């Protein structure tokens, strides 16, 4: 870290949390967004470009309804539905019609009213109040879904005209759930992460094979996961590090059931790991554990063309005995909200070289550590 830092305490308990590539953000019950970790490009939104190992409030006095931490940028939806973004903007991922980085929130061009906003690696997508999807930013792999492979610095409509209810943006692909609960994906597909039975990229949404009905979808670097209403979880794409949650090695171009017989309420796909929360409030993670991002000791070693690293191929309970409401998987760290007597409490674990765990240190942790400066909760 660049300097000793002691920010004001968080003004109220957190109600949502998001782990990005090298930073994390959380939303309070009062609609304020706090972020911590890497800040080279202003992705923490506090007006500086200094890394922070404790939460700092995003400036601007805007009341937000949701927030999403991406690669080098962050986006959030205001309570009235207006989208804002800040941070790195080399590919237009802030959507303000420029390629200029911002260290404080800037309004997305187009006067859109959004219900969902997802910051991906270097692009952003959202769902408007009329259920249409819009994307902007890096488009080289077709991840904008607009039929091109060109970067866009303002929102463009995703093709297909399908009414969408949920959406997730990864590094170079995206997936969404339609009104009929089927899943659709677009963008890079070299490892089957679109789930359409092929490994062919596409610049427009394609249906995930199998016609399964999902209530939630989450996208990682090269894998995707969908959750059914009964709690069964399916994943597809790259499985070289066990991120699909089964013992088979190699990619899958169609959904495969996550092993373990667990009933999940939510799912979050990270870079090469996945986490989920069960009906009983237990958090499980699986996949790569290079920096402790699984929150429990790895049980095996996975070998890829890039080398070997600790991994776990099936869901494993996150240590600490916490009862989680939600979990968010980032690149090599994870964060979650656990139940506390005074309200939800944020915890993070894994890589912490830039303060992305938010506990006032830069020490990695293989088990959950409490994010500092929180209000409420015991």
Secondary structure, 3 states (H helix, E strand, C coil): CCCCCCCCCCCCCEEEEEECCCEEEEEECCCCEEEEECCCCCCCCCCCCCCEEEEEECCCCCCEEEEEECCCEEEEEECCCCEEEEECCCCCCCCCCCCCCEEEEEECCCCCCEEEEEECCCEEEEEECCCCEEEEECCCCCCCCCCCCCCEEEEEECCCCCCEEEEEECCCEEEEEECCCCEEEEECCCCCCCCCCCCCCEEEEEECCCCCCCCEEEECCCEEEEECCCCCEEEEECCCCCCCCCCCCCCEEEEEECCCCCCEEEEEECCCEEEEEECCCCEEEEEECCCCCCCCCCCEEEEECCEEEEEEEEEEECCCCCCEEEEEECCCEEEEEECCCCCCEEEEEECCCCCCCCCCCCCCEEEEEECCCCCCCC
